[in-house]
Amino acid sequence: MATINFGGVEEQVVTREEFPLEKAREVLANEVIAVIGYGVQGPGQSLNMRDNGFNVIVGQRKGKTYDKAVADGWVPGETLFEIEDALEKGTIICFLLSDAAQIELWPTVKAALKPGKSLYFSHGFGVTYKEKTGIVPPADVDVFLVAPKGSGTSLRRLFVEGKGLNSSFAIYQDASGNARTKAIAMGIGVGSGYLFETDFYKEVTSDLTGERGTLMGAIQGIFAAQYEVLRANGHSPSEAFNETVEELTQSLMPLVAENGMDWMYANCSTTAQRGALDWWKPFHDATKPVFEQLYNSVKSQEQAEISITRNSQPDYREKLEVELAELRDSEMWQAGKAVRSLRPERS
């Protein structure tokens, strides 16, 4: 573990220096890593581990997603199996289905968790809310998680570029006495930049807050509000989108990622600096109560209840498509589609 000062608070994290890929391979040399589900996190994690030299197989039902796995180089009968067969063969079961699908498949997974196996998650939802999900692992298996701080698509893209996403890791159950080492090895194997330790409850609470907050919910709300104000005052869709979204995502956020918000401010015009410094506190004061309301809704398990109830409905996909279409068909994102098509790299 390396001790790093994070803004005045010292934390212990795991980096690739003290836990290199070679060590991770040694730790998991005798394991068969079965990735169950090839939807959101499954492809990125399984492909990264395969490319890193781990013994990985995939369990997926036949259909479009199964065909995608074949196209990605997984071989039916060798490294790609029906879910039940993969569960039987695997010694580390990576349960990477959606939260709703995990609830549905749990009886099948639980039956395959023989003593000595390990159960791996990338989200603490199912176990943390076990009273609602019914996901209670047997006492004789290791249970741990590695949660990359980004989408599976980003995890794979950055890996291919020779980079990595940071990840959290947590131990829920250490039956073997070796769960922590295995969790860290898995984190290195999927391509993490560095690993910070948490627990299942904190992971799911921060994750649900982040998804609904700055990562997805808040950013869409802020985009829409500013775009609407500009349009209502006579600005064209092209101008409104460029000033609201394009400049942020294509120019300013890369600067923040590179060296921080202060560095981004320092590399903007003095007029932009003055405006940003004058207005960030009013935005903070306006939105903090919303974030507090959101966090309390997560903490009370209201958000978990909503997710389980709605996402388990048989017509969930149809209803989801209607809600996504509202975003996709809005003027702002239709304008965005046109703007993206005009980026120089697409010429």
Secondary structure, 3 states (H helix, E strand, C coil): CEEEEECCEEEEEEECCCCCHHHHHHHCCCCCEEEECCCCCHHHHHHHHHHCCCCEEEECCCCHHHHHHHHCCCCECCCEECHHHHHHHCCEEEECCCHHHHHHHHHHHHHHCCCCCEEEECCCHHHHCHHHHCCCCCCCCEEEEEEECCCHHHHHHHHHCCCCEEEEEEEEECCCCCHHHHHHHHHHHCCEEEEEECCHHHHHHHHHHHHHCCCCHHHHHHHHHHHHHHHHCCCCHHHHHHHHHHHHHHHHHHHHHHHCHHHHHHCCCHHHHHHHHHHHHHHHHHHHHHHHHHHHHHHCCHHHHHHHHHHCCCCHHHHHHHHHHHHHCCHHHHHHHHHHHCCHHHC
